[in-house]
């Protein structure tokens, strides 16, 4: 008798364990198959973790697996093991890990293409059906989708032809298109060539930090390394932090790897995701450009993972399973011998520390391609601007730089990490800001909708004519968002064509692609945007970058605030001076002496690293300790506090294992979506003892949300 250990697709306490079923005689089944099983009074779907021969002590009353649901193995043994590791590491249910690996609506059979073919003879008649039949007869078998795309006026006649037998349809598996690798249009610099060779000749499972200044040509190094993998019959994954980066990246890679590149992100339709998933599994595509969840795709022969802009916080998943893409990629490197390249001009402190300690390989690109200089950075003290009587959101220096660029028919990027028109609305009589009633955070005014919107729960209301607290009419809009910056640009430079890029304007893939290609083709002169435009985009005609408020992130209650400020400044600065034009960067701040701003203005990562790593070591933050953020929430503030104190009492035992316990305390955002929130922060070394206590919190229904290695502390 054979037995199968199965994890069910039920996300519930008490069900997060392995269930054993009998395998019917003759059933073809293996680790990673999806199966349908009886469970309780109903049915359930599950993933097979192992198949084994029964020993003498077989439990009585075992139920049988009813069916293997797919005609392929849904998860490779490697992915099954990864799911088990994620459940342990990130304190989630195994079913949550496996759900993240499989696209929604994955079919039991691989999707096929529908071919349409004319057969036999047909009496000639002057009709649409006759025209369509004649075209099909001349062309031979045609994809049904092409009829709808190319001949929509005739598509309605297809059903009649099929019914009368003049046309037949056949279902076929997609065929691998002819593939080739185009030669590089660039000659690599000595630095680039040496970097690529080190990666190519390194041992399987090697992990590298590729630290290169903005514009140093890291992408060409990636391409060379991928060529080596493809020529050896392998596959490669290129991870990017934002959908916004995929259009230009896919274009660059598709031009090099003909018919070999696939795309993976949340903007794809379910059908597109399913097709890509199968194309990867069957090696019909060899290179995937995708966001974080692409790390779970079913590669048959994965040889290389490139994680571009590895420092970006979007690589951390905020909902279960709360994984970090870098850690999953490192697990794949260790377990499957996949090479991993972590690329950035501003590496995360953790990755930089690992490289400088010799725990991973370290390659530097210190020069821009073509020996272009890094753009000079002018830091403007906005306190001085106010004293001089300038109340505009633009300093005099920035206004002059923008005017000169536009006169020269060059492009400008203005960066501000705030959406909306005004960052908050304040009563000048009583001093209270308008807050979201559900979240107790200030609401943002959006001029286009004439509405106050909470960016956390999306509660929306009309702006009040009078203060809700004291009924004074002295309401004023403070701060500037992207809408306000666009309005000011149009006032100062009325002939300039302005585009805006933020979460409100870019809601889908088409929006991202239109924005990128329109700006590349100079259909806009000024691009105003949030942090998404600071990430890796290449606009050769941009000669001025203005950072409107560089110190916004410095005032957040987050130990990574200096790191994020430095990274955003350097990355935004890197969007200029990439073509034949020298670039200029203007940074506006009320805190010009802050070390993050001072080092970023000098493009001095090493100086910033030395200062920040001392702070991390002194206060025992990553990479010197691990963090676990425990959050308790309730509709009643008293009940939330009581629950938090109960959780804190349990985790006090962790102090015996070298951990420090901070809290409980109200979260920096104390009320969110009508629930009061309390935080407890655990700092310390990873150990089985620590995880045992944390797992008990998860299992005993303390109502506690645990985030391993949190990236947002709000």
MIDOTI-429754 format. One record per residue (C-alpha): x, y, z negated. Coordinates in steps of 0.25 Angstrom, whole numbers, plus 2048, in hexadecimal, padded with zeros to 3 digits. Layout:
// residues N
X,Y,Z
...
END
This chain:
// residues 714
800,800,800
805,80E,804
802,81A,7FB
802,829,7FF
805,834,7F5
7FC,840,7FA
7FB,84F,7F6
7ED,854,7F8
7EA,861,7FE
7E2,865,7F2
7E7,872,7EB
7E3,86F,7DC
7E9,86C,7CF
7E8,85E,7CC
7E9,85A,7DA
7F7,85F,7DD
7FD,851,7DC
800,845,7E4
7F5,83B,7E7
7F7,82D,7EC
7EF,826,7F6
7F0,818,7FD
7F4,818,80C
7EB,80F,814
7F2,804,81C
7F6,808,829
7F5,817,827
801,81F,82D
805,829,822
811,830,81D
816,83B,814
810,849,819
804,843,81F
7F6,84A,81C
7EC,840,817
7DD,840,814
7DB,839,807
7CF,837,7FD
7CF,83F,7F1
7C4,83F,7E7
7B7,83F,7EE
7BC,846,7FA
7C8,846,804
7D5,84E,803
7E1,850,80C
7EF,84F,807
7FE,84D,80B
805,840,809
811,842,800
816,834,801
812,826,806
817,81A,7FE
815,80B,7FC
80D,808,7EF
813,801,7E4
80C,7F8,7DA
806,802,7D2
7FC,808,7DC
7F1,810,7D5
7E3,80A,7D7
7D9,811,7DE
7E2,818,7E8
7DA,81F,7F4
7DF,81D,802
7E3,828,80C
7D8,82A,816
7E0,830,821
7ED,837,826
7E7,844,82C
7F1,848,836
7F8,841,842
805,847,83D
80C,848,830
808,856,82A
814,858,821
822,852,823
828,84B,817
831,858,815
824,861,814
81E,857,80A
82A,858,801
82A,867,803
81C,868,7FE
81F,860,7F2
82B,869,7EF
823,876,7F1
818,871,7E7
823,86F,7DD
82B,87C,7DF
81F,885,7E1
815,87F,7D7
80A,87D,7E2
802,871,7E5
808,867,7F0
7FC,869,7F8
7FE,878,7F9
80C,876,7FE
807,86C,809
7FC,876,80D
806,880,80F
80D,877,819
801,873,822
7F9,87E,82A
7EB,87F,828
7E2,877,831
7ED,86D,835
7E7,863,83E
7E7,854,83C
7ED,853,84A
7F7,85C,851
7EF,866,85A
7EF,863,869
7EF,86C,875
7E2,86A,87E
7E6,869,88D
7DB,86B,898
7DC,864,8A5
7D4,863,8B2
7D1,855,8B7
7CA,84F,8C3
7C3,858,8CE
7B8,862,8CC
7AE,867,8D7
7B2,876,8DA
7A9,880,8D5
7AA,88F,8D3
7AA,88F,8C4
7B3,892,8B8
7B4,883,8B5
7B9,881,8C3
7C3,88C,8C1
7C8,886,8B4
7C9,878,8B9
7D1,87C,8C6
7DB,884,8BD
7DC,878,8B4
7DE,86E,8C0
7E9,877,8C6
7F0,879,8B8
7EF,86B,8B2
7ED,869,8A3
7EC,877,89C
7EB,87A,88D
7DC,87D,88A
7E1,889,882
7E7,88F,88F
7DA,88F,896
7D4,897,88B
7E0,8A1,88B
7E2,8A2,89A
7D4,8A0,8A0
7CA,8A4,895
7BF,8A6,8A0
7C0,898,8A4
7C2,891,896
7B3,890,894
7B2,886,8A0
7BC,87C,89A
7B1,875,892
7A8,872,89E
7B4,86D,8A6
7B8,863,89A
7A9,85F,899
7A8,85B,8A8
7B5,854,8A7
7BD,85D,8B1
7C7,861,8A6
7CD,858,89B
7D3,85C,88E
7DF,856,888
7E5,858,87A
7F4,858,87A
7FF,85B,86F
807,868,872
813,865,879
821,86B,876
824,877,87F
831,877,886
83B,87E,87C
848,885,87D
852,88E,876
855,89B,87D
863,8A0,87C
865,8AC,872
864,8BA,878
86E,8BF,86E
87C,8BC,86B
87E,8B9,85C
888,8C1,854
893,8BA,84D
88C,8BC,840
87F,8B5,846
886,8AA,84D
88E,8A6,840
881,8A7,838
87A,89E,842
885,894,842
886,893,833
877,88F,833
878,886,83E
884,87E,839
87F,87D,82B
87A,870,824
86B,86C,825
864,872,819
86D,87F,818
867,88C,813
86C,899,818
86A,8A8,815
86B,8B0,821
86D,8BE,81C
86E,8C8,827
86C,8D7,827
85F,8DB,82F
862,8DB,83E
86E,8D1,83D
867,8C6,846
863,8BC,83C
858,8B7,846
863,8B3,850
86A,8AB,846
85D,8A4,843
85B,8A1,852
869,89B,853
867,892,848
859,88E,84D
85F,88A,85B
868,881,854
85D,87A,84D
854,879,859
860,873,862
861,868,857
852,865,859
84D,86C,84C
843,876,849
844,884,842
83C,88D,839
83D,89C,839
836,8A2,82D
832,8B0,82D
82B,8B8,821
820,8BF,829
816,8BC,834
81B,8CA,839
829,8C4,83C
824,8B9,844
821,8BF,852
82F,8C5,854
836,8B8,84E
82D,8AF,857
830,8B7,863
83F,8B7,860
83F,8A8,85D
836,8A4,869
83F,8AB,873
84A,8A2,86E
843,895,86C
83A,893,878
82D,88B,874
833,887,867
82D,892,85D
821,891,854
81A,89C,84B
815,89A,83D
80E,8A4,834
800,8A7,82E
7FB,8AE,83A
7FA,8A2,843
7EC,89B,845
7EA,88D,83F
7EB,887,84D
7F9,88E,84F
7FE,88A,842
7FA,87C,844
800,87B,852
80D,881,84D
80E,877,841
80D,86C,84B
816,872,855
821,872,84A
81E,864,845
81F,85F,853
82B,867,857
824,86E,862
82A,87B,85C
838,87C,856
838,88A,850
82D,890,847
82D,89E,842
824,8A0,836
820,8A5,829
823,89E,81C
819,892,81E
820,88E,82A
82A,888,821
820,87C,81F
81E,879,82E
821,86A,832
82E,86C,839
833,85E,83F
841,862,83F
843,86F,838
852,873,838
852,882,834
84A,88C,82C
84C,89B,82E
846,8A4,823
847,8B2,829
846,8BD,81F
847,8B3,814
846,8BE,809
837,8C1,80D
82D,8BF,801
823,8B9,80C
82A,8AC,80B
824,8AA,7FE
816,8A4,7FE
80D,8AB,7F4
802,8A0,7F3
804,891,7F0
80D,88B,7F4
815,897,7EF
822,893,7F7
82D,89B,7FC
831,898,80A
840,899,807
83F,88E,7FC
837,885,805
841,887,811
84C,884,807
845,877,803
844,873,812
853,876,813
857,86D,808
84E,862,80B
84E,861,81A
85B,867,81E
855,873,824
85E,87F,826
859,88C,820
85D,89A,824
858,8A5,81B
859,8B2,822
858,8C1,81D
85F,8CE,81C
85A,8CF,80E
85A,8C1,808
852,8BE,7FC
85A,8BF,7EF
858,8B0,7ED
85E,8AC,7FB
869,8B6,7FA
86D,8B1,7EC
86D,8A2,7F2
876,8A6,7FD
880,8AE,7F5
880,8A2,7EB
884,899,7F6
877,891,7F4
873,893,803
87B,898,80F
87D,8A6,812
87F,8AD,81F
880,8BC,821
87D,8C5,82D
883,8D2,829
882,8D9,837
876,8DD,840
876,8D8,84E
87D,8E2,857
885,8E8,84B
879,8F1,849
87A,8F9,83C
870,8F7,831
867,903,831
86A,90E,828
860,910,81C
85C,91D,817
856,91D,809
84C,928,806
849,92C,7F8
83A,930,7F9
83B,937,7EB
844,941,7F2
83A,942,7FE
82E,945,7F4
837,950,7EE
839,956,7FB
82A,957,7FE
829,94B,807
81C,944,804
81C,93B,810
81E,92C,810
829,92F,819
836,935,815
83C,940,81E
848,936,821
83E,92C,826
835,936,82E
842,93B,835
846,92C,839
839,928,83E
838,935,846
845,933,84D
842,924,850
835,927,856
83B,932,85F
845,928,864
83A,91E,867
83F,914,85C
836,90D,852
834,90E,843
830,905,838
82A,90A,82B
829,900,820
820,901,814
81C,8F5,80B
80E,8FA,809
802,8F8,811
7F6,901,812
7F5,911,811
7F8,914,803
7FE,90A,7F9
7F4,90F,7EE
7E9,919,7EA
7EA,921,7DE
7E1,92A,7D6
7E9,937,7D3
7E0,93A,7C7
7E1,92D,7BE
7ED,927,7C5
7E7,91A,7C8
7E9,912,7D5
7DD,90B,7DC
7DF,8FC,7D9
7D9,8EF,7DE
7CE,8EB,7D5
7D3,8DC,7D7
7E2,8DE,7D6
7E5,8EA,7CE
7EF,8EF,7D9
7EE,8FC,7E0
7E7,8FB,7ED
7ED,900,7FB
7E5,90A,803
7E4,906,812
7E0,912,81A
7DC,90B,827
7D1,903,81F
7CF,90F,815
7D0,905,80A
7D7,901,7FD
7DD,8F3,7FF
7E3,8EA,7F4
7EF,8E3,7FB
7EE,8D7,7F1
7DF,8D3,7F2
7DA,8DC,7FE
7CF,8E2,7F5
7CB,8EE,7FE
7C3,8FB,7FA
7C1,909,7FF
7CA,914,7F9
7C3,91B,7EE
7BF,92A,7EF
7C2,92B,7E0
7CA,924,7D5
7C3,917,7D0
7C9,91A,7C2
7C7,929,7C0
7BE,92D,7CC
7C8,938,7D0
7C8,93B,7DF
7D7,93D,7DE
7DB,930,7E6
7E8,930,7ED
7EF,926,7F6
7FD,922,7F2
808,91B,7F9
80A,917,808
806,90B,80F
809,907,81E
7FC,90E,822
800,91B,81C
80E,91A,822
808,917,830
7FF,924,82E
80B,92C,82A
813,927,836
808,92B,83F
807,939,839
816,93C,83A
818,935,847
80B,936,84F
810,930,85C
816,924,855
810,916,858
80E,910,84A
80C,901,846
809,8FC,838
80D,8EE,833
808,8E9,826
7FE,8DE,821
7F2,8E7,825
7F6,8E8,833
7FD,8DB,836
7F3,8D0,833
7F6,8C5,83D
801,8C0,847
7FC,8C9,852
7FD,8D5,84A
80C,8D2,846
810,8CF,855
809,8DB,85A
810,8E4,850
81E,8DE,852
81D,8DE,862
817,8EC,863
822,8F2,85A
82D,8EA,862
827,8F0,86F
827,8FE,868
818,8FF,869
819,906,85B
823,910,856
821,90F,847
81E,902,83F
819,904,831
819,8F7,829
81A,8EF,81C
825,8E5,819
821,8DC,824
828,8E5,82E
835,8E5,826
837,8D6,829
840,8D2,834
839,8D9,83F
842,8DE,84B
83E,8EB,851
84A,8F0,859
845,8FE,85C
843,901,84D
84D,90C,849
846,911,83C
841,909,830
83A,911,825
837,90A,817
82D,913,811
82D,90F,803
839,905,800
836,904,7F1
828,8FF,7F1
82C,8F1,7ED
836,8F6,7E2
82B,8F9,7D9
824,8EB,7D9
825,8E2,7CD
82D,8D8,7D4
83C,8D3,7D2
83E,8D3,7E1
83A,8E1,7E3
848,8E6,7E6
84B,8DA,7EF
83E,8DD,7F7
841,8EC,7F8
84F,8E9,7FE
84A,8DF,807
83F,8E7,80D
848,8F3,80F
853,8EB,816
84A,8E3,81F
842,8F0,823
84F,8F7,826
853,8EC,82F
848,8EF,838
84F,8FA,83E
85C,8FB,846
85A,8ED,84D
85B,8F2,85B
864,8FC,862
85F,907,859
866,90A,84C
85C,90A,841
858,913,835
851,90F,828
84B,919,81E
847,913,810
83E,91C,808
83E,919,7F9
83B,91F,7EB
846,917,7E5
853,918,7EE
85C,914,7E3
856,906,7E2
861,8FC,7E5
858,8F4,7EF
856,900,7F7
864,905,7F6
86A,8F7,7FB
85F,8F6,806
863,904,80B
871,8FE,80C
86D,8F1,812
875,8EB,807
86F,8DD,803
87B,8D9,7FB
87A,8E5,7F2
86C,8E3,7F0
86E,8D4,7ED
878,8D6,7E3
870,8E0,7DB
863,8D9,7DC
869,8CB,7D9
86E,8D1,7CB
860,8D5,7C8
85B,8C7,7CB
865,8C0,7C3
864,8CA,7B7
854,8C8,7B6
855,8B9,7BB
84C,8BB,7C8
84E,8B2,7D4
858,8AD,7D9
85D,8AB,7CA
850,8A5,7C5
843,8A0,7CB
836,8A7,7C9
828,8A1,7C6
81C,8AB,7C6
810,8A7,7BE
803,8AE,7C1
7F6,8AD,7B9
7EA,8B5,7BE
7DB,8B6,7B9
7CF,8BF,7BB
7D0,8C3,7AC
7DD,8CA,7A8
7DC,8C4,79A
7DB,8B6,7A0
7E6,8B8,7A9
7EF,8BD,79D
7EB,8B0,795
7EE,8A7,7A1
7FC,8AE,7A3
7FF,8AC,794
7FC,89E,794
805,89B,7A1
810,8A3,79A
80F,89A,78E
811,88E,796
81D,893,79E
824,898,791
829,88A,791
831,88D,79E
83B,896,795
841,888,790
845,886,79F
84D,893,7A1
841,89B,7A6
83D,8A9,7A2
82E,8AD,7A1
829,8BB,7A5
81A,8BE,7A1
80F,8BC,7A1
80C,8CA,7A6
802,8D1,7B0
806,8CF,7BE
80B,8DC,7C5
7FE,8DB,7CD
7F6,8D8,7C0
7E9,8D6,7C7
7E7,8D0,7D5
7DA,8CB,7DC
7D2,8CD,7CF
7DB,8C5,7C7
7E5,8C9,7BC
7F3,8C4,7BD
7FE,8C0,7B4
80C,8BC,7B7
816,8B3,7B0
824,8B2,7B6
82D,8A6,7B4
83C,8A8,7B7
846,89D,7B6
84D,890,7BC
845,886,7C4
844,879,7BD
83A,86D,7BC
837,871,7AE
832,87F,7B2
82A,879,7BE
824,86F,7B4
81E,87B,7AC
81A,883,7B8
813,877,7BE
80B,875,7B2
806,883,7B3
801,880,7C1
7FA,873,7BD
7F4,877,7B0
7EB,882,7B7
7F1,88E,7AF
7EC,896,7BB
7FA,89A,7BD
800,89D,7CB
80F,89A,7CC
818,8A0,7D7
826,89A,7D8
830,8A4,7DC
826,8B0,7DE
829,8BB,7E8
81E,8C4,7E3
81D,8C7,7D5
810,8D0,7D6
END
